Amino acid sequence: DARGAHMSRFHEAIDQALDLVADGGRDVPSLVVLATVVATRAADMQGVTRARARIEATISAARVAPASTRRTIDPFDTWATVEVDRSAGTPRTTVTIGVRAIGMTACPCAQNLVRAAASERMREAGLDSETIEAALDAMPVATHNQRSTGELELTAVGDGAVVQFAEPANLAALVRNSMSAQVHELLKRDDELAVVEAAHADPRFVEDCVRGLLDDVARDAAIAADLPPSTMVTVRQVNHESIHAHDVVAARAGTLGTLRGELGLDAPVVPA
């Protein structure tokens, strides 16, 4: 019964949401809460049964460098998408929260090749097998590294109330922990050494990072307490390759219940 949307009412919905939950935009308590209010007010003001709002932000959070313990301010991206649906009579809210964080990976394949080549050179130089193994165990074995971008999204359906989620900073920490080593904006020399040695001590393929992140999400106590087994978990990682002209991508999606079932933590849940 209308030729088009009332364009100004979208902006009015945003302004009203900021006044209601964010003190005029100065203090946003949660992207999920803000997106829920924006979508709800937009649906009311447009006279529709369904509305969707997406809010994105870059958060700079204080962390600690690994060796010097100096404070470092490190950014990560986060977003919340909320769809309010009243078409079936009973209000339903679908909420997605996502994070994107940067880390570092070290290639296991190249490291094994370098280790084998170094072992052969030392053997040709007259070193015995025991000395060779001790030498290789005492020092990081070279490999190629890449900056890696990991993403985690959680999607859950509620009955009209705001679905509770773990804090974005905690989700970003899970993403960072899934890689060979964490990166920081501020690194002193001893921190650089700690990061490089950590990465070479835990080489991972892009698929290893995805598997590790899914495992950590499935076992996270806060996520298990806040979210139902039907929650959709989506993980994606891009390794920006250093010795290739292409990037490498791995991804996996499944319900929280299904993932926990695969890991033997719970009975599997069939997605709705």
Buried (B, 14 or more C-beta within 10 A) or exposed (E): EEEEEEEEBBEBBBBBBBEBBBEEEEEBEBBBBBBBBBBBBBBBBBEBEBBBBBBEEEBEEEBEBBBBEBEBEBEBBBBBBBBBBBEEEEBBBBBBBBBBBBBBBBBBEBBEBBBEEBBEEBEEEEBEEEEBEEEBEEEBBBBBBBBBBBBBBBBBBBEEEBBBBBEBBEBBBBBBBBBBBBBBEBBBEEBBBBBBBBBBEBBBBBBBBBBBBBBBBBEBEEBBEBBBBBBBBBBBBBBBBEEEEEEBEBEBBBBBBBBBBBEEBBEBBEEE
